[in-house]
């Protein structure tokens, strides 16, 4: 008797299939720590930005990342914050609510010998923005907003409020980066016309650059 092939379950209607997890380990792409390993557990609850997308994002940010403070609100593997430090950010605040994953970020920071530049919060990012954001120094920020894609549907009100808060309080010359997929339309981003949106299928990446302070220009 022929064996039946296992039936693959389809994702629930309205849910967006996440890209498959990448194989561990990962690596730093550029900067002083180029090609250094980043250990990754392979936990499917984290969705690392694909390496080609991460490289494209940092190429778009360019040299202005130097001297900025990095904030990664949905840190996962921590790769974005670690990459930011490698490329010249002076400090990184990494928010990751999954405690085992946040501990792995700490281990990676220690192995890269940048532990003193990394601040890790095992915290809900929405609450962190409410309670901790105003404690971050007013040096220009580079903020990564890369949640599970479904948050742009299932938790859109919270996402919108979070982004509006960042646009209102971020220091002049800060840069915001948001990652989403096809289920969300870039036209719905706050102040949508001022986002530079690029597509690296399935990822869509938007970059928002806050202007310089008029008094200092």
Backbone as CSV, one residue per row, in Angstrom:
resi,resn,N_x,N_y,N_z,CA_x,CA_y,CA_z,C_x,C_y,C_z
1,UNK,0.852,-1.204,0.000,0.000,0.000,0.000,0.887,1.253,0.000
2,UNK,0.558,2.168,-0.894,1.344,3.397,-0.981,1.171,4.230,0.278
3,UNK,2.272,4.831,0.713,2.217,5.693,1.889,1.622,7.046,1.538
4,UNK,0.812,7.534,2.423,0.244,8.866,2.218,1.282,9.936,2.537
5,UNK,1.306,10.938,1.699,2.187,12.064,1.971,1.588,12.922,3.076
6,UNK,2.424,13.417,3.976,1.885,14.272,5.037,1.277,15.536,4.458
7,UNK,0.158,15.928,5.006,-0.528,17.131,4.546,0.015,18.335,5.290
8,UNK,0.463,19.325,4.550,0.966,20.549,5.162,-0.194,21.460,5.516
9,UNK,-0.206,21.913,6.758,-1.264,22.806,7.192,-1.065,24.195,6.616
10,UNK,-2.145,24.770,6.130,-2.080,26.124,5.611,-2.196,27.112,6.755
11,UNK,-1.541,28.290,6.651,-1.685,29.281,7.701,-3.115,29.759,7.790
12,UNK,-3.520,30.159,8.996,-4.883,30.651,9.200,-5.146,31.848,8.320
13,UNK,-6.402,31.980,7.880,-6.776,33.098,7.023,-6.460,34.416,7.722
14,UNK,-5.843,35.318,6.972,-5.498,36.624,7.531,-4.113,36.660,8.136
15,UNK,-3.521,35.471,8.357,-2.173,35.439,8.911,-1.172,35.438,7.775
16,UNK,-0.046,36.071,7.996,0.999,36.125,6.985,2.074,35.114,7.327
17,UNK,2.426,34.278,6.370,3.473,33.302,6.629,4.800,34.017,6.793
18,UNK,5.506,33.740,7.896,6.801,34.346,8.122,7.847,33.656,7.257
19,UNK,8.892,34.364,6.853,9.971,33.713,6.134,10.584,32.627,7.008
20,UNK,11.097,31.558,6.421,11.695,30.504,7.227,12.895,31.015,8.000
21,UNK,13.119,30.416,9.157,14.268,30.810,9.967,15.555,30.491,9.216
22,UNK,16.553,31.349,9.401,17.840,31.101,8.776,18.610,30.098,9.618
23,UNK,19.601,29.460,9.021,20.414,28.515,9.762,21.426,29.264,10.617
24,UNK,21.647,28.780,11.828,22.692,29.327,12.677,24.032,28.803,12.169
25,UNK,25.139,29.537,12.347,25.203,30.883,12.884,25.020,31.944,11.803
26,UNK,24.885,33.190,12.273,24.823,34.331,11.382,26.158,35.071,11.480
27,UNK,26.238,36.225,10.784,27.493,36.976,10.845,27.228,38.463,10.728
28,UNK,28.189,39.251,11.214,28.193,40.691,10.994,28.640,40.932,9.555
29,UNK,27.952,41.826,8.848,28.217,42.010,7.416,29.296,43.054,7.148
30,UNK,29.310,44.147,7.921,30.247,45.225,7.624,30.760,45.905,8.878
31,UNK,31.721,46.807,8.681,32.263,47.567,9.799,33.421,46.865,10.490
32,UNK,33.735,47.324,11.705,34.901,46.825,12.428,34.793,45.348,12.794
33,UNK,33.577,44.848,12.917,33.372,43.446,13.307,32.982,42.567,12.121
34,UNK,33.257,43.028,10.923,32.860,42.313,9.713,33.266,40.839,9.763
35,UNK,32.307,39.982,9.407,32.464,38.524,9.331,32.540,37.824,10.688
36,UNK,32.401,38.566,11.779,32.335,37.926,13.091,31.014,37.169,13.212
37,UNK,31.058,36.037,13.869,29.876,35.187,14.001,28.884,35.740,15.017
38,UNK,27.597,35.533,14.707,26.519,35.783,15.657,25.797,34.455,15.844
39,UNK,25.806,33.934,17.039,25.113,32.677,17.290,23.602,32.909,17.296
40,UNK,22.885,31.974,16.704,21.427,32.062,16.599,20.838,30.710,16.938
41,UNK,19.844,30.697,17.804,19.278,29.441,18.297,18.430,28.708,17.264
42,UNK,17.973,29.425,16.229,17.052,28.828,15.272,15.615,28.849,15.746
43,UNK,15.364,29.468,16.889,14.006,29.546,17.442,13.095,30.264,16.451
44,UNK,11.999,29.615,16.077,11.100,30.196,15.075,10.329,31.402,15.593
45,UNK,10.407,31.667,16.908,9.746,32.860,17.435,10.498,34.127,17.071
46,UNK,11.746,33.971,16.665,12.497,35.117,16.161,12.571,34.995,14.649
47,UNK,12.494,36.128,13.966,12.540,36.123,12.507,13.678,37.039,12.089
48,UNK,14.898,36.498,11.984,16.011,37.355,11.614,15.798,37.994,10.248
49,UNK,16.106,39.267,10.142,16.102,39.911,8.835,17.112,39.187,7.950
50,UNK,16.718,38.858,6.740,17.627,38.153,5.847,18.890,38.980,5.625
51,UNK,20.002,38.274,5.463,21.292,38.949,5.380,21.339,39.964,4.243
52,UNK,20.780,39.616,3.096,20.816,40.546,1.961,19.999,41.800,2.258
53,UNK,18.915,41.639,3.035,18.095,42.794,3.396,18.829,43.648,4.423
54,UNK,19.452,42.994,5.396,20.221,43.737,6.409,21.334,44.540,5.745
55,UNK,22.021,43.926,4.789,23.084,44.643,4.085,22.523,45.839,3.325
56,UNK,21.384,45.645,2.651,20.762,46.744,1.906,20.340,47.872,2.837
57,UNK,19.780,47.520,3.991,19.338,48.534,4.952,20.511,49.385,5.413
58,UNK,21.613,48.752,5.778,22.753,49.526,6.268,23.430,50.309,5.148
59,UNK,23.356,49.827,3.928,23.854,50.617,2.804,23.000,51.862,2.595
60,UNK,21.681,51.730,2.798,20.790,52.882,2.669,21.026,53.896,3.785
61,UNK,21.244,53.398,4.996,21.531,54.312,6.110,22.845,55.035,5.857
62,UNK,23.855,54.282,5.461,25.137,54.861,5.107,25.933,55.390,6.292
63,UNK,26.923,56.257,6.010,27.794,56.801,7.052,27.080,57.524,8.191
64,UNK,25.878,58.108,7.977,25.231,58.799,9.100,24.964,57.938,10.329
65,UNK,25.135,56.619,10.238,24.936,55.801,11.441,26.021,56.070,12.477
66,UNK,27.167,56.569,12.032,28.276,56.806,12.963,27.897,57.878,13.982
67,UNK,28.131,57.555,15.241,27.843,58.499,16.313,26.417,58.487,16.807
68,UNK,25.557,57.679,16.194,24.156,57.611,16.619,23.956,56.529,17.685
69,UNK,22.811,56.594,18.352,22.390,55.566,19.296,21.396,54.651,18.590
70,UNK,21.672,53.362,18.574,20.778,52.394,17.932,19.731,51.901,18.930
71,UNK,18.493,51.786,18.449,17.396,51.222,19.239,16.714,50.175,18.368
72,UNK,16.678,48.940,18.840,15.991,47.872,18.104,14.828,47.395,18.957
73,UNK,13.613,47.739,18.537,12.436,47.522,19.371,11.950,46.078,19.394
74,UNK,12.280,45.314,18.378,11.894,43.896,18.322,13.162,43.126,17.964
75,UNK,14.051,42.999,18.922,15.443,42.695,18.628,15.691,41.289,18.102
76,UNK,14.938,40.295,18.576,15.171,38.939,18.086,16.607,38.507,18.312
77,UNK,17.336,38.249,17.256,18.726,37.797,17.355,19.680,38.885,17.827
78,UNK,19.258,40.143,17.741,20.147,41.250,18.081,21.042,41.682,16.942
79,UNK,20.890,41.044,15.773,21.811,41.290,14.661,21.833,42.749,14.220
80,UNK,20.679,43.419,14.222,20.647,44.809,13.760,21.427,45.719,14.701
81,UNK,21.237,45.544,15.999,21.969,46.366,16.954,23.454,46.082,16.945
82,UNK,23.825,44.812,16.845,25.239,44.445,16.794,25.889,44.979,15.523
83,UNK,25.166,44.889,14.414,25.663,45.437,13.143,25.831,46.947,13.242
84,UNK,24.876,47.608,13.910,24.955,49.064,14.066,26.205,49.464,14.836
85,UNK,26.520,48.737,15.911,27.734,49.023,16.678,28.967,48.814,15.806
86,UNK,28.982,47.729,15.043,30.112,47.448,14.161,30.362,48.587,13.184
87,UNK,29.284,49.254,12.770,29.390,50.307,11.758,29.482,51.714,12.354
88,UNK,29.628,51.818,13.670,29.922,53.129,14.239,28.908,53.720,15.182
89,UNK,27.791,53.032,15.438,26.863,53.521,16.463,27.569,53.472,17.812
90,UNK,27.270,54.432,18.677,28.008,54.536,19.940,27.374,53.729,21.070
91,UNK,26.156,53.253,20.856,25.426,52.544,21.902,24.232,51.865,21.245
92,UNK,23.775,50.758,21.817,22.597,50.078,21.268,21.685,49.619,22.396
93,UNK,20.403,49.974,22.267,19.366,49.529,23.193,18.558,48.453,22.469
94,UNK,18.591,47.228,22.977,17.954,46.102,22.309,16.825,45.571,23.181
95,UNK,15.608,45.593,22.646,14.428,45.178,23.389,13.962,43.834,22.842
96,UNK,13.957,42.826,23.677,13.547,41.474,23.284,12.862,40.809,24.473
97,UNK,11.566,40.588,24.361,10.799,40.100,25.503,11.038,38.634,25.823
98,UNK,11.506,37.836,24.846,11.755,36.412,25.075,13.079,36.263,25.820
99,UNK,13.013,35.878,27.089,14.188,35.908,27.964,15.344,35.047,27.453
100,UNK,15.134,33.785,27.032,16.269,33.010,26.517,16.953,33.677,25.324
101,UNK,16.169,34.312,24.459,16.753,35.003,23.308,17.543,36.223,23.752
102,UNK,17.030,36.964,24.724,17.759,38.135,25.219,19.086,37.718,25.857
103,UNK,19.111,36.546,26.491,20.362,36.048,27.072,21.366,35.688,25.981
104,UNK,20.876,35.167,24.854,21.773,34.844,23.747,22.354,36.117,23.135
105,UNK,21.554,37.184,23.075,22.080,38.470,22.599,23.233,38.909,23.489
106,UNK,23.045,38.791,24.809,24.103,39.163,25.747,25.358,38.341,25.503
107,UNK,25.180,37.042,25.279,26.325,36.178,25.016,27.057,36.596,23.747
108,UNK,26.305,36.958,22.698,26.933,37.422,21.457,27.692,38.721,21.676
109,UNK,27.096,39.640,22.441,27.768,40.915,22.715,29.077,40.685,23.462
110,UNK,29.065,39.743,24.388,30.279,39.435,25.143,31.347,38.824,24.246
111,UNK,30.937,37.910,23.371,31.915,37.268,22.489,32.499,38.254,21.482
112,UNK,31.718,39.286,21.134,32.195,40.324,20.215,32.954,41.430,20.944
113,UNK,32.994,41.339,22.272,33.698,42.304,23.123,33.126,43.711,22.993
114,UNK,31.776,43.777,22.891,31.102,45.082,22.845,30.014,45.149,23.915
115,UNK,30.175,44.325,24.944,29.168,44.227,25.988,28.875,45.572,26.640
116,UNK,29.909,46.415,26.759,29.734,47.711,27.421,28.957,48.707,26.563
117,UNK,28.730,48.388,25.289,27.992,49.290,24.391,26.551,48.838,24.176
118,UNK,26.181,47.708,24.754,24.874,47.100,24.523,24.043,47.126,25.800
119,UNK,22.821,47.622,25.702,21.876,47.596,26.818,20.689,46.747,26.375
120,UNK,20.431,45.657,27.091,19.396,44.702,26.698,18.244,44.757,27.693
121,UNK,17.030,44.812,27.151,15.819,44.852,27.969,14.954,43.646,27.612
122,UNK,14.696,42.769,28.585,13.741,41.673,28.377,12.360,42.240,28.663
123,UNK,11.784,42.900,27.659,10.631,43.770,27.897,9.727,43.780,26.671
124,UNK,8.456,44.054,26.893,7.511,44.327,25.815,7.860,45.677,25.191
125,UNK,8.029,45.721,23.878,8.514,46.951,23.243,7.522,48.105,23.342
126,UNK,6.230,47.805,23.321,5.235,48.877,23.415,5.302,49.552,24.786
127,UNK,5.456,48.742,25.838,5.597,49.304,27.179,6.939,50.005,27.334
128,UNK,7.972,49.455,26.688,9.296,50.074,26.781,9.275,51.495,26.224
129,UNK,8.615,51.677,25.099,8.531,53.020,24.511,7.833,53.981,25.470
130,UNK,6.805,53.504,26.153,6.071,54.354,27.090,6.902,54.711,28.320
131,UNK,7.680,53.731,28.824,8.318,53.903,30.128,9.809,54.211,30.085
132,UNK,10.485,53.821,29.011,11.942,53.916,28.987,12.507,54.832,27.908
133,UNK,11.749,55.096,26.866,12.293,55.839,25.729,12.816,57.203,26.131
134,UNK,12.110,57.881,27.042,12.529,59.230,27.419,13.821,59.243,28.233
135,UNK,14.331,58.062,28.611,15.595,57.981,29.348,16.800,57.853,28.417
136,UNK,16.538,57.607,27.139,17.627,57.470,26.168,18.190,58.850,25.851
137,UNK,19.503,58.943,25.770,20.163,60.226,25.506,19.649,60.853,24.218
138,UNK,19.762,62.180,24.130,19.214,62.924,22.997,20.171,63.003,21.815
139,UNK,21.230,62.228,21.838,22.035,62.038,20.635,21.132,61.426,19.567
140,UNK,21.269,61.797,18.281,20.396,61.223,17.248,20.352,59.692,17.302
141,UNK,19.171,59.171,17.027,18.934,57.727,17.096,18.844,57.117,15.698
142,UNK,19.092,55.824,15.633,18.667,55.017,14.489,17.802,53.913,15.085
143,UNK,16.511,53.916,14.721,15.524,53.049,15.368,15.040,51.987,14.383
144,UNK,15.172,50.736,14.764,14.710,49.616,13.946,13.371,49.131,14.487
145,UNK,12.357,49.114,13.618,11.004,48.684,13.989,10.654,47.509,13.083
146,UNK,11.036,46.319,13.500,10.899,45.127,12.659,10.204,44.017,13.443
147,UNK,8.909,44.180,13.710,8.170,43.191,14.493,7.757,42.001,13.631
148,UNK,7.115,40.992,14.239,6.455,39.978,13.404,5.519,40.671,12.416
149,UNK,5.532,40.242,11.173,4.757,40.932,10.141,3.283,41.080,10.508
150,UNK,2.739,40.097,11.191,1.310,40.136,11.502,0.943,41.263,12.464
151,UNK,1.922,41.828,13.166,1.633,42.946,14.066,1.044,44.131,13.309
152,UNK,1.382,44.263,12.024,0.854,45.389,11.251,-0.629,45.217,10.935
153,UNK,-1.171,44.042,11.281,-2.606,43.781,11.152,-3.220,43.588,12.530
154,UNK,-2.715,42.592,13.256,-3.340,42.216,14.528,-3.103,43.232,15.636
155,UNK,-2.020,43.998,15.549,-1.710,44.976,16.592,-1.422,46.346,15.983
156,UNK,-2.127,46.667,14.911,-1.838,47.888,14.179,-2.004,49.147,15.025
157,UNK,-3.018,49.212,15.869,-3.211,50.414,16.679,-1.994,50.679,17.560
158,UNK,-1.443,49.620,18.143,-0.244,49.777,18.970,0.962,50.164,18.122
159,UNK,1.090,49.543,16.945,2.205,49.872,16.062,2.139,51.329,15.624
160,UNK,0.953,51.766,15.227,0.789,53.144,14.766,1.121,54.129,15.880
161,UNK,0.644,53.848,17.075,0.927,54.730,18.211,2.417,54.764,18.509
162,UNK,3.059,53.612,18.448,4.493,53.536,18.693,5.273,54.374,17.683
163,UNK,4.939,54.227,16.398,5.646,54.982,15.368,5.384,56.474,15.479
164,UNK,4.152,56.856,15.779,3.848,58.275,15.958,4.638,58.866,17.113
165,UNK,4.755,58.108,18.202,5.545,58.574,19.344,6.992,58.796,18.943
166,UNK,7.553,57.849,18.215,8.944,57.970,17.787,9.147,59.174,16.878
167,UNK,8.228,59.389,15.952,8.341,60.540,15.058,8.257,61.855,15.829
168,UNK,7.505,61.859,16.915,7.329,63.079,17.701,8.521,63.379,18.607
169,UNK,9.122,62.336,19.185,10.119,62.577,20.235,11.559,62.297,19.815
170,UNK,11.784,61.637,18.693,13.157,61.329,18.287,13.938,62.616,18.053
171,UNK,15.207,62.652,18.443,16.027,63.846,18.233,16.179,64.171,16.744
172,UNK,16.434,65.426,16.412,16.714,65.785,15.021,17.836,64.910,14.451
173,UNK,17.746,64.621,13.165,18.711,63.802,12.427,18.636,62.317,12.781
174,UNK,17.597,61.914,13.510,17.389,60.490,13.758,16.886,59.807,12.487
175,UNK,17.042,58.489,12.437,16.592,57.679,11.306,15.729,56.545,11.841
176,UNK,14.551,56.360,11.245,13.662,55.257,11.608,13.610,54.262,10.456
177,UNK,13.693,52.989,10.781,13.606,51.926,9.785,12.481,50.983,10.181
178,UNK,11.566,50.729,9.268,10.454,49.820,9.541,10.445,48.720,8.485
179,UNK,10.149,47.487,8.914,10.077,46.353,7.985,8.696,45.715,8.071
180,UNK,8.072,45.496,6.913,6.749,44.875,6.860,6.662,44.033,5.592
181,UNK,5.493,43.440,5.343,5.343,42.634,4.129,4.108,43.064,3.351
182,UNK,3.686,42.239,2.392,2.625,42.626,1.460,1.262,42.854,2.109
183,UNK,1.044,42.293,3.284,-0.272,42.456,3.898,-0.494,43.871,4.438
184,UNK,0.571,44.675,4.490,0.462,46.054,4.960,0.854,46.993,3.830
185,UNK,0.150,48.100,3.717,0.412,49.069,2.658,1.210,50.252,3.198
186,UNK,2.284,50.590,2.500,3.142,51.688,2.937,2.380,52.999,3.059
187,UNK,1.309,53.145,2.293,0.509,54.370,2.349,-0.124,54.582,3.719
188,UNK,-0.174,53.527,4.533,-0.762,53.638,5.868,0.249,54.007,6.946
189,UNK,1.518,54.131,6.581,2.517,54.565,7.551,2.245,56.003,7.988
190,UNK,2.523,56.348,9.231,2.378,57.746,9.653,3.271,58.650,8.798
191,UNK,2.729,59.782,8.359,3.476,60.712,7.503,4.043,59.963,6.288
192,UNK,3.174,59.204,5.641,3.582,58.208,4.645,4.441,58.765,3.514
193,UNK,4.171,59.994,3.092,4.880,60.525,1.926,6.364,60.771,2.187
194,UNK,6.772,60.753,3.446,8.172,61.030,3.765,8.996,59.780,4.064
195,UNK,8.416,58.604,3.806,9.167,57.362,3.946,9.743,56.956,2.591
196,UNK,10.998,56.556,2.582,11.630,55.973,1.395,11.462,54.461,1.505
197,UNK,10.585,53.889,0.682,10.239,52.473,0.805,10.890,51.670,-0.323
198,UNK,11.577,50.614,0.047,12.203,49.697,-0.908,11.644,48.292,-0.686
199,UNK,11.636,47.488,-1.747,11.092,46.132,-1.660,12.213,45.122,-1.883
200,UNK,12.363,44.206,-0.926,13.286,43.080,-1.018,12.448,41.841,-0.695
201,UNK,11.618,41.461,-1.622,10.561,40.472,-1.404,11.030,39.267,-0.573
202,UNK,10.240,38.888,0.454,8.919,39.418,0.803,8.946,40.674,1.668
203,UNK,10.136,41.137,2.027,10.234,42.285,2.927,10.048,43.604,2.186
204,UNK,9.364,44.534,2.838,9.296,45.928,2.421,9.972,46.732,3.527
205,UNK,10.893,47.600,3.163,11.639,48.369,4.153,11.414,49.853,3.908
206,UNK,10.984,50.556,4.953,10.793,51.998,4.874,11.805,52.716,5.748
207,UNK,12.379,53.796,5.231,13.348,54.596,5.984,12.851,56.031,6.061
208,UNK,12.866,56.558,7.263,12.400,57.928,7.522,13.549,58.687,8.172
209,UNK,13.948,59.802,7.580,15.044,60.620,8.106,14.478,61.917,8.672
210,UNK,14.655,62.113,9.962,14.215,63.362,10.566,15.188,64.474,10.200
211,UNK,14.675,65.662,9.922,15.553,66.762,9.526,16.417,67.249,10.683
212,UNK,17.451,67.996,10.330,18.306,68.613,11.346,17.535,69.693,12.082
213,UNK,17.945,69.962,13.298,17.345,71.036,14.079,17.646,72.359,13.388
214,UNK,16.608,73.142,13.121,16.786,74.414,12.414,17.719,75.353,13.164
215,UNK,17.700,75.292,14.501,18.529,76.193,15.290,20.006,75.878,15.153
216,UNK,20.323,74.580,14.846,21.728,74.189,14.740,22.226,74.202,13.313
217,UNK,21.310,74.467,12.350,21.704,74.434,10.936,22.132,75.811,10.464
